[in-house]
Amino acid sequence: MTEQVAGNGLLNRRGLLKATGTGLAGGVLIPVMAPVSAAEDWMTTSGAPMDEYGAPSKHARLKRVNIGAHPYGSGAGSSSTPLEKLNGTITPNSLHFERHHSGIPDIDPARHTLTIYGETNKKLQFSYEDLLAYPMETHTYFLECSGNSYSNVIFPEAADKTVGELNGLVSCSEWTGVPLHYLLDEAGLNSNANWIVGEGADAAGLTRSIPMKIATKNVMIALFQNGEPLRPAQGYPMRLFVPGSEGNISVKWLQNIKVQKTAAYTKDETSKYSDLHVDGKADMFSLEMGVKSLITSPSGKMKLNRKGVYEVSGLAWSGAGGINQVEVSADGGNSWATAALQSEHRNLSLMRFRIPWRWEGQPAVLQSRATDDKGNVQPTRAAALAKYSKSNIYHYNGTQSWQVTQAGVVKNVYA
Amino acid sequence: MFTRNCLVVNHLGRVCLALLVTFVVNQAHAGNNQDNLGVHLKPALGQTPNLHIDNIVSPDGLALPDGSGSAAEGKTLYISACASCHGMSGMQPGNEVAGGKGSIGTDSPFKTVGSYWPYATTLYDYIARAMPYDKQKSLTVDETYAITAYVLELNQIIKKDDVMDKHTLPKVVMPNADGFNELN
C-alpha cells in the first residue's frame, strides 16, 4: 500500500518501488535458464568500428528544437534544448541552447586575444595560450536566456508545445576557466573601476556591462565546457561566464574587457534586455535569474499509455543560489507534496526533482513550485505576469502547468 | 608519494591512517582556499598590446572618434544601407527604429530608438559594431555619424542639418532618458 501525500494521486517517494502491484512494473520475469537469443542482427554480426568523435544513437533522435532564424540573416536567432529527451542535470554540449546575434564566428585562437583596459593601472593583452597557463576552476552552472519561456508570456492561449520548445532556453554544464579576478588583479583596478564591459569578437560585437561587485565574485573566463574546449556556438575560444545571471551577459567570443566608472549602456542592455513595468519605467541591469522549476516528464505533447504509477520528474534552479525545496501538485495547485531532490551540484545549477504519482485515468493538472535557499518562492503565472508590462518577455519564472486529460494527453495550459 | 609511503609502512596501519588524515585535511584546506592557488601560481602573462583601439562608446562619449555627419548626409546612406530591413521611414515591423512616441507607459508599448532608448551614444556604438547586417564594420566614421543623425532625425530628436560628432552626440537628450531604473 503506498501512501498518498497530496491530492489526485501524488505518492510518498518511498512507496515508489513498492507500488509495483499498482502498475509501475513493466518488467517481465525471465526464466533463469532462458536460452541465448539470436533474434537481432546486432547479436550475430560484429558492430561498427571506433570513431574519432562519437555521436548519439540514431534511435535516440536527439536534436535541438525551435531553430529560429532572423528573417534577414540565418545566423541570428536561437535554438532550444530538448528538455523532454534528457534526464539528470547536465546538458550535452551538442544540445546546449544557442542565442546568436550575428551568427557563429569561426575563430582561430592563434589570431584571437583578450585585452583588459580602461580604469586599470596597465592595459594587458592575453593570448589563448596565455590563459591556458593560469589556475582554473571547475563549477557546474546553469545558463538561462532572459527570454526563456516567452511563449507562455506572449500567447493569449497556451501553446501546445513540448517543454523544450516552451522552456528550453536553459541548459546546464560543467564550466572550467580562469577566475576573472586573477586577470583584473594583474591589470590593477583604479578607484573608478565600478563596471566591466565585455565585448565579443563576433560580427555583432555583442557588448554588455557588469557591475564590479558581480565581476569579481564568481565570474570566469570559461575555456572548457563539460571537459572539452568550448564549442564555437558557445564562444570558442573564450567566453565570459557569469553564474546565475541572464545568459546574454556571459559574452561569447570575448575579446575585450573595458573597465569603466559607469556602465556603457549598450544596445543589448538598454533597448533589449531591460524589463518594462506597467508604469512605463524599465529595469536595467536586472541580471539575476529568478527561482524557477518545470516538470519535464510527463510534459507537453506526451501521452500516458497505461494506467498506474508514474515518476513525475523535472528541473529547478535559481540565480540567487541553491534550491531548497520543490513541491509538486497534481490538482492544479490545490494541494502540494514535497519532491525528492537529486543532484550533487546545488549552487547555481540545475536540480533534478522526482516524485511518484498514481494515474488511473483521472483528469489532472501537474505543476511544480521551487523555493531557493534565500527563501524566494517561484510565483504563479498570474503573479509573474503582474510584475511587468504586458509587452515584457524577460525574466519570466511563473509556474508551468501540464493538463493531463482522461485520455492521457499531456498539454500546456494556463492554470 | 602517499601511496608509496602507505605501501612501505603497510604493516603499520596507524602510520598509514595518520598520513591519510593529513592528506584529507590538506585537500579540504585547498578546496576552501582556491584563491591561494592564484596567489602562488601567478603567471602574469599579460602584455602591453602594440595596437589596440577602444571601440566601446559610453554616454560620456569619450571613446567617440573624430569625424562628423548630418541627417541630410545620412539620408542617402540610410536608404542604400539600412532601409531594406528597417523601412524607408524606419518603421518596418520587427526592425523599427522610429515611431512609438509616448507609447511606452501605455498598454501597447512600441519600443524604438526614439520612444525607448535612453542614450544617443548607444546608436553610434551599435551601428559602428553591428550594422549593416552581413556588412558589419564596413561604414566609415563619417558615414556612421551621418546615419546616427538620420535615425535621430527620423524620430524628430534633432534637425536635418544638425551635425553629430564626438562633442554634439553625447549632448543629445533622448525623450525616454528618465524611463529606467538602474540597479535593483
Chai-1 contact restraints between the chains, C-beta under 6 A:
chainA,res_idxA,chainB,res_idxB,connection_type,confidence,min_distance_angstrom,max_distance_angstrom,comment,restraint_id
A,Y72,B,C85,contact,1.0,0.0,6.0,A-B,restraint_1
A,Y72,B,Y133,contact,1.0,0.0,6.0,A-B,restraint_2
A,G73,B,Y133,contact,1.0,0.0,6.0,A-B,restraint_3
A,G73,B,D134,contact,1.0,0.0,6.0,A-B,restraint_4
A,T115,B,P49,contact,1.0,0.0,6.0,A-B,restraint_5
A,T115,B,H52,contact,1.0,0.0,6.0,A-B,restraint_6
A,L124,B,G46,contact,1.0,0.0,6.0,A-B,restraint_7
A,Q125,B,Q47,contact,1.0,0.0,6.0,A-B,restraint_8
A,Q125,B,P49,contact,1.0,0.0,6.0,A-B,restraint_9
A,F126,B,G46,contact,1.0,0.0,6.0,A-B,restraint_10
A,D130,B,L45,contact,1.0,0.0,6.0,A-B,restraint_11
A,A133,B,P43,contact,1.0,0.0,6.0,A-B,restraint_12
A,Y134,B,P43,contact,1.0,0.0,6.0,A-B,restraint_13
A,P135,B,L37,contact,1.0,0.0,6.0,A-B,restraint_14
A,P135,B,G38,contact,1.0,0.0,6.0,A-B,restraint_15
A,P135,B,L41,contact,1.0,0.0,6.0,A-B,restraint_16
A,Y182,B,G38,contact,1.0,0.0,6.0,A-B,restraint_17
A,E186,B,A44,contact,1.0,0.0,6.0,A-B,restraint_18
A,E186,B,G46,contact,1.0,0.0,6.0,A-B,restraint_19
A,V197,B,I56,contact,1.0,0.0,6.0,A-B,restraint_20
A,A203,B,Q136,contact,1.0,0.0,6.0,A-B,restraint_21
A,A204,B,A130,contact,1.0,0.0,6.0,A-B,restraint_22
A,G205,B,R129,contact,1.0,0.0,6.0,A-B,restraint_23
A,G205,B,A130,contact,1.0,0.0,6.0,A-B,restraint_24
A,K258,B,I56,contact,1.0,0.0,6.0,A-B,restraint_25
A,A264,B,I56,contact,1.0,0.0,6.0,A-B,restraint_26
A,A264,B,S58,contact,1.0,0.0,6.0,A-B,restraint_27
A,Y265,B,P59,contact,1.0,0.0,6.0,A-B,restraint_28
A,Y265,B,Y119,contact,1.0,0.0,6.0,A-B,restraint_29
A,Y265,B,T122,contact,1.0,0.0,6.0,A-B,restraint_30
A,K267,B,T122,contact,1.0,0.0,6.0,A-B,restraint_31
A,K267,B,Y126,contact,1.0,0.0,6.0,A-B,restraint_32
A,T270,B,W117,contact,1.0,0.0,6.0,A-B,restraint_33
A,T270,B,P118,contact,1.0,0.0,6.0,A-B,restraint_34
A,T270,B,T122,contact,1.0,0.0,6.0,A-B,restraint_35
A,S271,B,Y116,contact,1.0,0.0,6.0,A-B,restraint_36
A,S271,B,W117,contact,1.0,0.0,6.0,A-B,restraint_37
A,G280,B,I104,contact,1.0,0.0,6.0,A-B,restraint_38
A,G280,B,G105,contact,1.0,0.0,6.0,A-B,restraint_39
A,K281,B,G179,contact,1.0,0.0,6.0,A-B,restraint_40
A,K281,B,N181,contact,1.0,0.0,6.0,A-B,restraint_41
A,A282,B,F180,contact,1.0,0.0,6.0,A-B,restraint_42
A,D283,B,N181,contact,1.0,0.0,6.0,A-B,restraint_43
A,D283,B,N184,contact,1.0,0.0,6.0,A-B,restraint_44
A,M284,B,F180,contact,1.0,0.0,6.0,A-B,restraint_45
A,M284,B,E182,contact,1.0,0.0,6.0,A-B,restraint_46
A,F285,B,L183,contact,1.0,0.0,6.0,A-B,restraint_47
A,S286,B,N184,contact,1.0,0.0,6.0,A-B,restraint_48
A,S389,B,P109,contact,1.0,0.0,6.0,A-B,restraint_49
A,S391,B,P109,contact,1.0,0.0,6.0,A-B,restraint_50
